Amino acid sequence: MMKLFNRVYIPMVQWALGFYKPSEAPRKILDIGVGNGKSTVLLTEYFPHSEVWGIEISEIAIKEAKKLHTRAIFQLEDIQHSSFGDKTFDLITAFQTHFHWQDLKEAFLEVKRILSDKGIFLIACEYAKISYYLPKLKRTEDFSQFLNSVGLSLIQEERMQGWVFYKLITTEYK
């Protein structure tokens, strides 16, 4: 199952990362909902000098991710109640996962809390997943309004072959 998932999922991650062109590499990166860890490994390859963390709520998934022998740090953790300090990460990613978060508002508030002042939050997933799991947020206007309610701003949206990409920042740095 994971091999099939990776065959579809990793190209989407690569596509999404193509829209992130920082002037300098992020110091610390958090990948939320890592599954088997392949997206996190990709982040370590894209940003070889960055500290990369991956979190996941599944103990089985974290065990699989840790088998990858990468320099990334994998941790069993829920984004709704993370143990990270305020403004810890310069880049936070969520690939094919945010529509599964139990309390979306709480999770986005936590992302805002741990995102550095000029940090970027990237989301990419299949648009059909948003339509199915988050129908009230499938329109860009509705998603933007939700983001504004938690102190985040949508600064870029892209679509391709059923995928959607969002680039977010904190409202203070819009």
VMD Tcl script that builds the backbone (N, CA, C; Angstrom):
set m [mol new atoms 522]
animate dup $m
set s [atomselect $m all]
$s set {name element resname resid chain x y z} {
  {N N MET 1 A 0.819 -1.202 0.000}
  {CA C MET 1 A 0.000 0.000 0.000}
  {C C MET 1 A 0.861 1.263 0.000}
  {N N MET 2 A 1.889 1.280 0.857}
  {CA C MET 2 A 2.745 2.467 0.942}
  {C C MET 2 A 3.531 2.704 -0.350}
  {N N LYS 3 A 3.918 1.642 -1.048}
  {CA C LYS 3 A 4.653 1.811 -2.306}
  {C C LYS 3 A 3.783 2.526 -3.326}
  {N N LEU 4 A 2.519 2.127 -3.409}
  {CA C LEU 4 A 1.580 2.786 -4.313}
  {C C LEU 4 A 1.374 4.231 -3.877}
  {N N PHE 5 A 1.186 4.429 -2.591}
  {CA C PHE 5 A 0.997 5.767 -2.037}
  {C C PHE 5 A 2.189 6.663 -2.376}
  {N N ASN 6 A 3.399 6.149 -2.181}
  {CA C ASN 6 A 4.603 6.933 -2.470}
  {C C ASN 6 A 4.734 7.262 -3.950}
  {N N ARG 7 A 4.312 6.346 -4.814}
  {CA C ARG 7 A 4.416 6.592 -6.247}
  {C C ARG 7 A 3.560 7.789 -6.669}
  {N N VAL 8 A 2.447 8.002 -6.006}
  {CA C VAL 8 A 1.565 9.129 -6.305}
  {C C VAL 8 A 1.950 10.352 -5.474}
  {N N TYR 9 A 2.285 10.107 -4.238}
  {CA C TYR 9 A 2.477 11.142 -3.229}
  {C C TYR 9 A 3.790 11.911 -3.397}
  {N N ILE 10 A 4.882 11.221 -3.627}
  {CA C ILE 10 A 6.183 11.892 -3.723}
  {C C ILE 10 A 6.237 12.874 -4.894}
  {N N PRO 11 A 5.706 12.546 -6.085}
  {CA C PRO 11 A 5.679 13.562 -7.152}
  {C C PRO 11 A 4.895 14.817 -6.751}
  {N N MET 12 A 3.836 14.654 -5.966}
  {CA C MET 12 A 3.079 15.810 -5.490}
  {C C MET 12 A 3.931 16.653 -4.539}
  {N N VAL 13 A 4.679 16.003 -3.666}
  {CA C VAL 13 A 5.568 16.714 -2.737}
  {C C VAL 13 A 6.625 17.485 -3.523}
  {N N GLN 14 A 7.221 16.851 -4.514}
  {CA C GLN 14 A 8.232 17.515 -5.348}
  {C C GLN 14 A 7.631 18.708 -6.085}
  {N N TRP 15 A 6.441 18.528 -6.627}
  {CA C TRP 15 A 5.742 19.613 -7.313}
  {C C TRP 15 A 5.531 20.789 -6.356}
  {N N ALA 16 A 5.049 20.507 -5.157}
  {CA C ALA 16 A 4.784 21.557 -4.173}
  {C C ALA 16 A 6.061 22.273 -3.752}
  {N N LEU 17 A 7.114 21.528 -3.517}
  {CA C LEU 17 A 8.376 22.152 -3.093}
  {C C LEU 17 A 8.961 23.038 -4.185}
  {N N GLY 18 A 8.574 22.802 -5.421}
  {CA C GLY 18 A 9.021 23.652 -6.522}
  {C C GLY 18 A 8.529 25.087 -6.409}
  {N N PHE 19 A 7.485 25.316 -5.636}
  {CA C PHE 19 A 6.951 26.668 -5.439}
  {C C PHE 19 A 7.607 27.390 -4.258}
  {N N TYR 20 A 8.444 26.698 -3.539}
  {CA C TYR 20 A 9.108 27.294 -2.372}
  {C C TYR 20 A 10.536 27.640 -2.752}
  {N N LYS 21 A 10.777 28.925 -2.894}
  {CA C LYS 21 A 12.101 29.402 -3.301}
  {C C LYS 21 A 12.589 30.453 -2.297}
  {N N PRO 22 A 13.090 30.002 -1.158}
  {CA C PRO 22 A 13.525 30.957 -0.134}
  {C C PRO 22 A 14.839 31.628 -0.516}
  {N N SER 23 A 15.038 32.840 -0.016}
  {CA C SER 23 A 16.311 33.532 -0.261}
  {C C SER 23 A 17.441 32.836 0.492}
  {N N GLU 24 A 17.119 32.209 1.599}
  {CA C GLU 24 A 18.094 31.390 2.330}
  {C C GLU 24 A 17.378 30.155 2.863}
  {N N ALA 25 A 18.120 29.085 3.022}
  {CA C ALA 25 A 17.518 27.826 3.477}
  {C C ALA 25 A 16.913 27.992 4.864}
  {N N PRO 26 A 15.775 27.355 5.100}
  {CA C PRO 26 A 15.188 27.418 6.440}
  {C C PRO 26 A 16.111 26.749 7.456}
  {N N ARG 27 A 16.167 27.318 8.627}
  {CA C ARG 27 A 16.999 26.784 9.701}
  {C C ARG 27 A 16.399 25.490 10.244}
  {N N LYS 28 A 15.101 25.536 10.541}
  {CA C LYS 28 A 14.396 24.369 11.083}
  {C C LYS 28 A 13.116 24.130 10.279}
  {N N ILE 29 A 12.879 22.853 9.974}
  {CA C ILE 29 A 11.721 22.449 9.176}
  {C C ILE 29 A 10.920 21.407 9.953}
  {N N LEU 30 A 9.589 21.516 9.872}
  {CA C LEU 30 A 8.706 20.509 10.455}
  {C C LEU 30 A 7.810 19.947 9.362}
  {N N ASP 31 A 7.793 18.634 9.224}
  {CA C ASP 31 A 6.904 17.933 8.306}
  {C C ASP 31 A 5.832 17.258 9.158}
  {N N ILE 32 A 4.584 17.652 8.960}
  {CA C ILE 32 A 3.472 17.145 9.768}
  {C C ILE 32 A 2.802 15.972 9.055}
  {N N GLY 33 A 2.564 14.902 9.791}
  {CA C GLY 33 A 1.873 13.746 9.225}
  {C C GLY 33 A 2.733 12.990 8.234}
  {N N VAL 34 A 3.877 12.520 8.687}
  {CA C VAL 34 A 4.911 11.991 7.793}
  {C C VAL 34 A 4.609 10.620 7.193}
  {N N GLY 35 A 3.636 9.907 7.730}
  {CA C GLY 35 A 3.396 8.558 7.210}
  {C C GLY 35 A 4.661 7.726 7.363}
  {N N ASN 36 A 5.157 7.184 6.258}
  {CA C ASN 36 A 6.367 6.358 6.332}
  {C C ASN 36 A 7.660 7.165 6.257}
  {N N GLY 37 A 7.556 8.492 6.228}
  {CA C GLY 37 A 8.737 9.350 6.309}
  {C C GLY 37 A 9.373 9.767 5.003}
  {N N LYS 38 A 8.832 9.339 3.879}
  {CA C LYS 38 A 9.463 9.642 2.582}
  {C C LYS 38 A 9.480 11.142 2.284}
  {N N SER 39 A 8.424 11.857 2.634}
  {CA C SER 39 A 8.417 13.307 2.380}
  {C C SER 39 A 9.454 14.009 3.251}
  {N N THR 40 A 9.635 13.524 4.451}
  {CA C THR 40 A 10.618 14.113 5.359}
  {C C THR 40 A 12.031 13.885 4.842}
  {N N VAL 41 A 12.290 12.694 4.334}
  {CA C VAL 41 A 13.597 12.399 3.733}
  {C C VAL 41 A 13.842 13.334 2.550}
  {N N LEU 42 A 12.816 13.550 1.749}
  {CA C LEU 42 A 12.938 14.463 0.609}
  {C C LEU 42 A 13.308 15.872 1.084}
  {N N LEU 43 A 12.722 16.309 2.182}
  {CA C LEU 43 A 13.063 17.625 2.735}
  {C C LEU 43 A 14.529 17.689 3.150}
  {N N THR 44 A 15.061 16.609 3.702}
  {CA C THR 44 A 16.485 16.606 4.080}
  {C C THR 44 A 17.372 16.694 2.843}
  {N N GLU 45 A 16.910 16.147 1.731}
  {CA C GLU 45 A 17.673 16.222 0.480}
  {C C GLU 45 A 17.599 17.617 -0.136}
  {N N TYR 46 A 16.433 18.236 -0.095}
  {CA C TYR 46 A 16.264 19.591 -0.630}
  {C C TYR 46 A 17.013 20.623 0.213}
  {N N PHE 47 A 17.064 20.382 1.512}
  {CA C PHE 47 A 17.667 21.344 2.439}
  {C C PHE 47 A 18.706 20.635 3.307}
  {N N PRO 48 A 19.878 20.340 2.749}
  {CA C PRO 48 A 20.883 19.535 3.448}
  {C C PRO 48 A 21.469 20.172 4.706}
  {N N HIS 49 A 21.326 21.482 4.859}
  {CA C HIS 49 A 21.900 22.146 6.034}
  {C C HIS 49 A 20.839 22.534 7.069}
  {N N SER 50 A 19.608 22.133 6.825}
  {CA C SER 50 A 18.513 22.456 7.741}
  {C C SER 50 A 18.276 21.311 8.716}
  {N N GLU 51 A 17.773 21.668 9.887}
  {CA C GLU 51 A 17.350 20.662 10.872}
  {C C GLU 51 A 15.916 20.283 10.517}
  {N N VAL 52 A 15.674 19.013 10.243}
  {CA C VAL 52 A 14.362 18.573 9.769}
  {C C VAL 52 A 13.719 17.619 10.777}
  {N N TRP 53 A 12.495 17.954 11.150}
  {CA C TRP 53 A 11.709 17.153 12.083}
  {C C TRP 53 A 10.489 16.611 11.342}
  {N N GLY 54 A 10.051 15.428 11.723}
  {CA C GLY 54 A 8.820 14.859 11.193}
  {C C GLY 54 A 7.971 14.346 12.333}
  {N N ILE 55 A 6.689 14.712 12.314}
  {CA C ILE 55 A 5.791 14.226 13.367}
  {C C ILE 55 A 4.631 13.455 12.754}
  {N N GLU 56 A 4.109 12.556 13.551}
  {CA C GLU 56 A 3.044 11.662 13.100}
  {C C GLU 56 A 2.326 11.149 14.340}
  {N N ILE 57 A 1.018 10.918 14.229}
  {CA C ILE 57 A 0.272 10.407 15.380}
  {C C ILE 57 A 0.247 8.881 15.432}
  {N N SER 58 A 0.686 8.232 14.365}
  {CA C SER 58 A 0.704 6.771 14.326}
  {C C SER 58 A 2.056 6.230 14.781}
  {N N GLU 59 A 2.014 5.427 15.830}
  {CA C GLU 59 A 3.239 4.817 16.349}
  {C C GLU 59 A 3.877 3.890 15.307}
  {N N ILE 60 A 3.050 3.164 14.573}
  {CA C ILE 60 A 3.549 2.256 13.531}
  {C C ILE 60 A 4.264 3.047 12.440}
  {N N ALA 61 A 3.666 4.161 12.018}
  {CA C ALA 61 A 4.283 4.987 10.976}
  {C C ALA 61 A 5.624 5.550 11.438}
  {N N ILE 62 A 5.691 6.008 12.662}
  {CA C ILE 62 A 6.955 6.554 13.188}
  {C C ILE 62 A 8.031 5.475 13.210}
  {N N LYS 63 A 7.663 4.267 13.601}
  {CA C LYS 63 A 8.639 3.162 13.595}
  {C C LYS 63 A 9.163 2.911 12.185}
  {N N GLU 64 A 8.275 2.959 11.197}
  {CA C GLU 64 A 8.691 2.766 9.797}
  {C C GLU 64 A 9.595 3.910 9.343}
  {N N ALA 65 A 9.221 5.127 9.682}
  {CA C ALA 65 A 10.013 6.298 9.287}
  {C C ALA 65 A 11.420 6.229 9.871}
  {N N LYS 66 A 11.520 5.796 11.104}
  {CA C LYS 66 A 12.836 5.718 11.759}
  {C C LYS 66 A 13.748 4.679 11.116}
  {N N LYS 67 A 13.182 3.736 10.391}
  {CA C LYS 67 A 13.982 2.727 9.690}
  {C C LYS 67 A 14.701 3.311 8.475}
  {N N LEU 68 A 14.348 4.513 8.075}
  {CA C LEU 68 A 14.924 5.115 6.871}
  {C C LEU 68 A 16.370 5.563 7.056}
  {N N HIS 69 A 16.844 5.603 8.267}
  {CA C HIS 69 A 18.232 5.987 8.564}
  {C C HIS 69 A 18.588 7.324 7.920}
  {N N THR 70 A 17.785 8.284 8.177}
  {CA C THR 70 A 18.008 9.636 7.682}
  {C C THR 70 A 18.416 10.511 8.857}
  {N N ARG 71 A 18.883 11.699 8.575}
  {CA C ARG 71 A 19.256 12.610 9.660}
  {C C ARG 71 A 18.037 13.335 10.241}
  {N N ALA 72 A 16.874 13.133 9.637}
  {CA C ALA 72 A 15.648 13.740 10.159}
  {C C ALA 72 A 15.320 13.157 11.531}
  {N N ILE 73 A 14.670 13.965 12.330}
  {CA C ILE 73 A 14.253 13.549 13.669}
  {C C ILE 73 A 12.760 13.246 13.610}
  {N N PHE 74 A 12.381 12.000 13.878}
  {CA C PHE 74 A 10.977 11.602 13.843}
  {C C PHE 74 A 10.448 11.480 15.260}
  {N N GLN 75 A 9.220 11.964 15.441}
  {CA C GLN 75 A 8.645 12.023 16.776}
  {C C GLN 75 A 7.160 11.699 16.719}
  {N N LEU 76 A 6.680 10.936 17.676}
  {CA C LEU 76 A 5.258 10.652 17.827}
  {C C LEU 76 A 4.625 11.880 18.473}
  {N N GLU 77 A 3.811 12.571 17.709}
  {CA C GLU 77 A 3.265 13.829 18.222}
  {C C GLU 77 A 2.045 14.245 17.403}
  {N N ASP 78 A 1.120 14.933 18.045}
  {CA C ASP 78 A -0.090 15.447 17.413}
  {C C ASP 78 A 0.079 16.946 17.206}
  {N N ILE 79 A -0.189 17.428 16.011}
  {CA C ILE 79 A -0.004 18.855 15.718}
  {C C ILE 79 A -0.960 19.733 16.529}
  {N N GLN 80 A -2.032 19.185 17.011}
  {CA C GLN 80 A -2.952 19.989 17.811}
  {C C GLN 80 A -2.363 20.384 19.157}
  {N N HIS 81 A -1.427 19.594 19.651}
  {CA C HIS 81 A -0.836 19.860 20.966}
  {C C HIS 81 A 0.643 19.506 20.927}
  {N N SER 82 A 1.411 20.227 20.154}
  {CA C SER 82 A 2.826 19.866 20.006}
  {C C SER 82 A 3.645 20.328 21.210}
  {N N SER 83 A 4.809 19.751 21.339}
  {CA C SER 83 A 5.706 20.104 22.443}
  {C C SER 83 A 6.738 21.153 22.030}
  {N N PHE 84 A 6.643 21.655 20.806}
  {CA C PHE 84 A 7.629 22.609 20.306}
  {C C PHE 84 A 7.403 24.006 20.886}
  {N N GLY 85 A 8.487 24.738 21.009}
  {CA C GLY 85 A 8.403 26.099 21.516}
  {C C GLY 85 A 7.816 27.061 20.494}
  {N N ASP 86 A 7.432 28.224 20.960}
  {CA C ASP 86 A 6.909 29.268 20.074}
  {C C ASP 86 A 7.935 29.619 19.001}
  {N N LYS 87 A 7.447 29.846 17.797}
  {CA C LYS 87 A 8.250 30.339 16.663}
  {C C LYS 87 A 9.490 29.485 16.383}
  {N N THR 88 A 9.358 28.178 16.475}
  {CA C THR 88 A 10.484 27.255 16.308}
  {C C THR 88 A 10.875 27.027 14.851}
  {N N PHE 89 A 9.893 26.948 13.946}
  {CA C PHE 89 A 10.162 26.485 12.584}
  {C C PHE 89 A 10.031 27.584 11.528}
  {N N ASP 90 A 10.985 27.583 10.594}
  {CA C ASP 90 A 10.969 28.528 9.471}
  {C C ASP 90 A 10.135 27.990 8.313}
  {N N LEU 91 A 10.008 26.686 8.244}
  {CA C LEU 91 A 9.191 26.036 7.216}
  {C C LEU 91 A 8.438 24.888 7.870}
  {N N ILE 92 A 7.130 24.880 7.646}
  {CA C ILE 92 A 6.286 23.779 8.101}
  {C C ILE 92 A 5.559 23.246 6.876}
  {N N THR 93 A 5.511 21.923 6.755}
  {CA C THR 93 A 4.833 21.309 5.617}
  {C C THR 93 A 3.778 20.321 6.096}
  {N N ALA 94 A 2.728 20.196 5.290}
  {CA C ALA 94 A 1.671 19.208 5.537}
  {C C ALA 94 A 1.254 18.665 4.172}
  {N N PHE 95 A 1.712 17.483 3.852}
  {CA C PHE 95 A 1.420 16.870 2.562}
  {C C PHE 95 A 0.389 15.757 2.742}
  {N N GLN 96 A -0.745 15.924 2.092}
  {CA C GLN 96 A -1.800 14.912 2.067}
  {C C GLN 96 A -2.254 14.534 3.483}
  {N N THR 97 A -2.405 15.556 4.343}
  {CA C THR 97 A -2.734 15.219 5.734}
  {C C THR 97 A -3.713 16.162 6.431}
  {N N HIS 98 A -3.721 17.446 6.127}
  {CA C HIS 98 A -4.462 18.392 6.972}
  {C C HIS 98 A -5.960 18.100 7.037}
  {N N PHE 99 A -6.509 17.495 6.030}
  {CA C PHE 99 A -7.944 17.182 6.016}
  {C C PHE 99 A -8.302 16.069 7.006}
  {N N HIS 100 A -7.295 15.402 7.569}
  {CA C HIS 100 A -7.525 14.362 8.582}
  {C C HIS 100 A -7.415 14.898 10.016}
  {N N TRP 101 A -6.957 16.119 10.193}
  {CA C TRP 101 A -6.751 16.637 11.540}
  {C C TRP 101 A -8.084 16.717 12.272}
  {N N GLN 102 A -8.111 16.193 13.483}
  {CA C GLN 102 A -9.343 16.089 14.263}
  {C C GLN 102 A -9.989 17.458 14.516}
  {N N ASP 103 A -9.220 18.401 14.988}
  {CA C ASP 103 A -9.716 19.750 15.259}
  {C C ASP 103 A -8.884 20.703 14.408}
  {N N LEU 104 A -9.403 21.008 13.236}
  {CA C LEU 104 A -8.652 21.787 12.252}
  {C C LEU 104 A -8.238 23.155 12.794}
  {N N LYS 105 A -9.156 23.835 13.460}
  {CA C LYS 105 A -8.841 25.161 13.989}
  {C C LYS 105 A -7.718 25.086 15.021}
  {N N GLU 106 A -7.822 24.141 15.929}
  {CA C GLU 106 A -6.791 23.969 16.963}
  {C C GLU 106 A -5.428 23.666 16.328}
  {N N ALA 107 A -5.431 22.819 15.316}
  {CA C ALA 107 A -4.181 22.452 14.637}
  {C C ALA 107 A -3.562 23.658 13.930}
  {N N PHE 108 A -4.368 24.441 13.240}
  {CA C PHE 108 A -3.836 25.616 12.547}
  {C C PHE 108 A -3.349 26.677 13.535}
  {N N LEU 109 A -4.020 26.809 14.664}
  {CA C LEU 109 A -3.539 27.729 15.702}
  {C C LEU 109 A -2.181 27.276 16.235}
  {N N GLU 110 A -2.011 25.972 16.370}
  {CA C GLU 110 A -0.730 25.433 16.833}
  {C C GLU 110 A 0.361 25.667 15.784}
  {N N VAL 111 A 0.033 25.476 14.513}
  {CA C VAL 111 A 1.001 25.761 13.443}
  {C C VAL 111 A 1.426 27.217 13.517}
  {N N LYS 112 A 0.464 28.112 13.679}
  {CA C LYS 112 A 0.793 29.544 13.772}
  {C C LYS 112 A 1.724 29.803 14.957}
  {N N ARG 113 A 1.466 29.157 16.077}
  {CA C ARG 113 A 2.277 29.359 17.278}
  {C C ARG 113 A 3.726 28.923 17.074}
  {N N ILE 114 A 3.944 27.817 16.394}
  {CA C ILE 114 A 5.304 27.288 16.245}
  {C C ILE 114 A 6.005 27.764 14.971}
  {N N LEU 115 A 5.302 28.520 14.128}
  {CA C LEU 115 A 5.891 29.061 12.902}
  {C C LEU 115 A 6.652 30.343 13.227}
  {N N SER 116 A 7.883 30.441 12.750}
  {CA C SER 116 A 8.692 31.638 13.027}
  {C C SER 116 A 8.056 32.870 12.384}
  {N N ASP 117 A 8.498 34.041 12.809}
  {CA C ASP 117 A 7.896 35.292 12.347}
  {C C ASP 117 A 7.775 35.401 10.833}
  {N N LYS 118 A 8.794 35.029 10.117}
  {CA C LYS 118 A 8.738 35.113 8.654}
  {C C LYS 118 A 8.668 33.723 8.028}
  {N N GLY 119 A 8.164 32.778 8.807}
  {CA C GLY 119 A 8.077 31.394 8.353}
  {C C GLY 119 A 6.996 31.172 7.312}
  {N N ILE 120 A 7.108 30.041 6.643}
  {CA C ILE 120 A 6.182 29.645 5.584}
  {C C ILE 120 A 5.574 28.293 5.950}
  {N N PHE 121 A 4.280 28.168 5.688}
  {CA C PHE 121 A 3.563 26.917 5.886}
  {C C PHE 121 A 3.063 26.455 4.523}
  {N N LEU 122 A 3.529 25.290 4.075}
  {CA C LEU 122 A 3.132 24.733 2.784}
  {C C LEU 122 A 2.187 23.556 2.994}
  {N N ILE 123 A 1.106 23.558 2.229}
  {CA C ILE 123 A 0.147 22.455 2.245}
  {C C ILE 123 A -0.022 21.988 0.804}
  {N N ALA 124 A -0.009 20.689 0.591}
  {CA C ALA 124 A -0.326 20.132 -0.724}
  {C C ALA 124 A -1.086 18.832 -0.524}
  {N N CYS 125 A -2.084 18.630 -1.363}
  {CA C CYS 125 A -2.875 17.406 -1.276}
  {C C CYS 125 A -3.713 17.246 -2.536}
  {N N GLU 126 A -4.410 16.138 -2.599}
  {CA C GLU 126 A -5.372 15.945 -3.671}
  {C C GLU 126 A -6.588 16.814 -3.352}
  {N N TYR 127 A -7.028 17.594 -4.325}
  {CA C TYR 127 A -8.168 18.480 -4.105}
  {C C TYR 127 A -9.422 17.679 -3.735}
  {N N ALA 128 A -9.564 16.489 -4.296}
  {CA C ALA 128 A -10.730 15.650 -4.002}
  {C C ALA 128 A -10.836 15.343 -2.509}
  {N N LYS 129 A -9.699 15.262 -1.824}
  {CA C LYS 129 A -9.711 14.994 -0.381}
  {C C LYS 129 A -10.318 16.169 0.380}
  {N N ILE 130 A -10.008 17.383 -0.061}
  {CA C ILE 130 A -10.599 18.568 0.574}
  {C C ILE 130 A -12.100 18.577 0.320}
  {N N SER 131 A -12.495 18.330 -0.927}
  {CA C SER 131 A -13.921 18.311 -1.269}
  {C C SER 131 A -14.682 17.295 -0.426}
  {N N TYR 132 A -14.059 16.159 -0.164}
  {CA C TYR 132 A -14.711 15.093 0.592}
  {C C TYR 132 A -14.686 15.353 2.102}
  {N N TYR 133 A -13.512 15.639 2.654}
  {CA C TYR 133 A -13.354 15.765 4.106}
  {C C TYR 133 A -13.645 17.170 4.646}
  {N N LEU 134 A -13.393 18.187 3.829}
  {CA C LEU 134 A -13.573 19.581 4.273}
  {C C LEU 134 A -14.414 20.364 3.264}
  {N N PRO 135 A -15.633 19.921 2.976}
  {CA C PRO 135 A -16.417 20.569 1.920}
  {C C PRO 135 A -16.668 22.063 2.148}
  {N N LYS 136 A -16.714 22.489 3.403}
  {CA C LYS 136 A -16.943 23.913 3.683}
  {C C LYS 136 A -15.712 24.764 3.386}
  {N N LEU 137 A -14.555 24.120 3.148}
  {CA C LEU 137 A -13.319 24.863 2.876}
  {C C LEU 137 A -12.786 24.611 1.468}
  {N N LYS 138 A -13.592 24.027 0.596}
  {CA C LYS 138 A -13.088 23.707 -0.740}
  {C C LYS 138 A -12.976 24.942 -1.635}
  {N N ARG 139 A -13.753 25.966 -1.359}
  {CA C ARG 139 A -13.615 27.221 -2.118}
  {C C ARG 139 A -12.479 28.040 -1.512}
  {N N THR 140 A -11.654 28.617 -2.362}
  {CA C THR 140 A -10.504 29.404 -1.908}
  {C C THR 140 A -10.927 30.512 -0.950}
  {N N GLU 141 A -12.029 31.174 -1.255}
  {CA C GLU 141 A -12.504 32.276 -0.415}
  {C C GLU 141 A -12.826 31.793 0.996}
  {N N ASP 142 A -13.464 30.639 1.086}
  {CA C ASP 142 A -13.822 30.085 2.396}
  {C C ASP 142 A -12.583 29.652 3.175}
  {N N PHE 143 A -11.628 29.040 2.470}
  {CA C PHE 143 A -10.388 28.618 3.124}
  {C C PHE 143 A -9.614 29.839 3.613}
  {N N SER 144 A -9.545 30.881 2.791}
  {CA C SER 144 A -8.852 32.121 3.187}
  {C C SER 144 A -9.488 32.742 4.421}
  {N N GLN 145 A -10.802 32.749 4.455}
  {CA C GLN 145 A -11.516 33.307 5.609}
  {C C GLN 145 A -11.202 32.494 6.870}
  {N N PHE 146 A -11.203 31.177 6.742}
  {CA C PHE 146 A -10.838 30.315 7.870}
  {C C PHE 146 A -9.419 30.625 8.337}
  {N N LEU 147 A -8.483 30.710 7.393}
  {CA C LEU 147 A -7.088 30.998 7.735}
  {C C LEU 147 A -6.961 32.325 8.467}
  {N N ASN 148 A -7.647 33.341 7.981}
  {CA C ASN 148 A -7.601 34.652 8.636}
  {C C ASN 148 A -8.104 34.572 10.073}
  {N N SER 149 A -9.068 33.693 10.331}
  {CA C SER 149 A -9.616 33.556 11.688}
  {C C SER 149 A -8.601 32.966 12.668}
  {N N VAL 150 A -7.559 32.317 12.143}
  {CA C VAL 150 A -6.520 31.743 13.008}
  {C C VAL 150 A -5.187 32.480 12.865}
  {N N GLY 151 A -5.205 33.626 12.188}
  {CA C GLY 151 A -3.995 34.442 12.091}
  {C C GLY 151 A -3.034 34.042 10.988}
  {N N LEU 152 A -3.534 33.329 9.983}
  {CA C LEU 152 A -2.709 32.949 8.837}
  {C C LEU 152 A -3.285 33.550 7.564}
  {N N SER 153 A -2.437 33.715 6.565}
  {CA C SER 153 A -2.868 34.273 5.283}
  {C C SER 153 A -2.406 33.394 4.137}
  {N N LEU 154 A -3.303 33.187 3.189}
  {CA C LEU 154 A -2.982 32.451 1.974}
  {C C LEU 154 A -2.320 33.418 1.003}
  {N N ILE 155 A -1.069 33.134 0.607}
  {CA C ILE 155 A -0.374 34.035 -0.317}
  {C C ILE 155 A -0.166 33.421 -1.699}
  {N N GLN 156 A -0.404 32.110 -1.825}
  {CA C GLN 156 A -0.269 31.474 -3.134}
  {C C GLN 156 A -1.092 30.199 -3.157}
  {N N GLU 157 A -1.748 29.975 -4.282}
  {CA C GLU 157 A -2.494 28.740 -4.515}
  {C C GLU 157 A -2.196 28.280 -5.933}
  {N N GLU 158 A -1.935 27.001 -6.090}
  {CA C GLU 158 A -1.663 26.419 -7.408}
  {C C GLU 158 A -2.439 25.111 -7.512}
  {N N ARG 159 A -2.805 24.766 -8.746}
  {CA C ARG 159 A -3.492 23.488 -8.980}
  {C C ARG 159 A -2.907 22.807 -10.212}
  {N N MET 160 A -2.852 21.481 -10.128}
  {CA C MET 160 A -2.391 20.696 -11.265}
  {C C MET 160 A -2.837 19.247 -11.093}
  {N N GLN 161 A -3.413 18.678 -12.122}
  {CA C GLN 161 A -3.774 17.257 -12.160}
  {C C GLN 161 A -4.469 16.771 -10.892}
  {N N GLY 162 A -5.394 17.539 -10.391}
  {CA C GLY 162 A -6.132 17.129 -9.203}
  {C C GLY 162 A -5.449 17.451 -7.889}
  {N N TRP 163 A -4.268 18.051 -7.956}
  {CA C TRP 163 A -3.551 18.452 -6.750}
  {C C TRP 163 A -3.804 19.927 -6.477}
  {N N VAL 164 A -3.684 20.303 -5.226}
  {CA C VAL 164 A -3.752 21.713 -4.846}
  {C C VAL 164 A -2.593 22.009 -3.894}
  {N N PHE 165 A -2.056 23.202 -4.028}
  {CA C PHE 165 A -0.928 23.668 -3.211}
  {C C PHE 165 A -1.313 24.999 -2.600}
  {N N TYR 166 A -1.030 25.159 -1.313}
  {CA C TYR 166 A -1.260 26.422 -0.614}
  {C C TYR 166 A 0.034 26.849 0.074}
  {N N LYS 167 A 0.331 28.123 -0.032}
  {CA C LYS 167 A 1.480 28.708 0.674}
  {C C LYS 167 A 0.916 29.745 1.640}
  {N N LEU 168 A 1.235 29.574 2.923}
  {CA C LEU 168 A 0.660 30.417 3.970}
  {C C LEU 168 A 1.743 31.112 4.781}
  {N N ILE 169 A 1.381 32.263 5.305}
  {CA C ILE 169 A 2.239 32.996 6.236}
  {C C ILE 169 A 1.370 33.479 7.393}
  {N N THR 170 A 2.021 33.954 8.446}
  {CA C THR 170 A 1.243 34.542 9.536}
  {C C THR 170 A 0.719 35.895 9.069}
  {N N THR 171 A -0.446 36.265 9.553}
  {CA C THR 171 A -1.100 37.499 9.130}
  {C C THR 171 A -0.236 38.726 9.396}
  {N N GLU 172 A 0.546 38.704 10.462}
  {CA C GLU 172 A 1.376 39.860 10.810}
  {C C GLU 172 A 2.413 40.182 9.736}
  {N N TYR 173 A 2.801 39.193 8.929}
  {CA C TYR 173 A 3.866 39.401 7.943}
  {C C TYR 173 A 3.359 39.392 6.519}
  {N N LYS 174 A 2.093 39.668 6.358}
  {CA C LYS 174 A 1.474 39.697 5.034}
  {C C LYS 174 A 1.977 40.871 4.229}
}
mol reanalyze $m
mol bondsrecalc $m
mol representation Tube
mol addrep $m
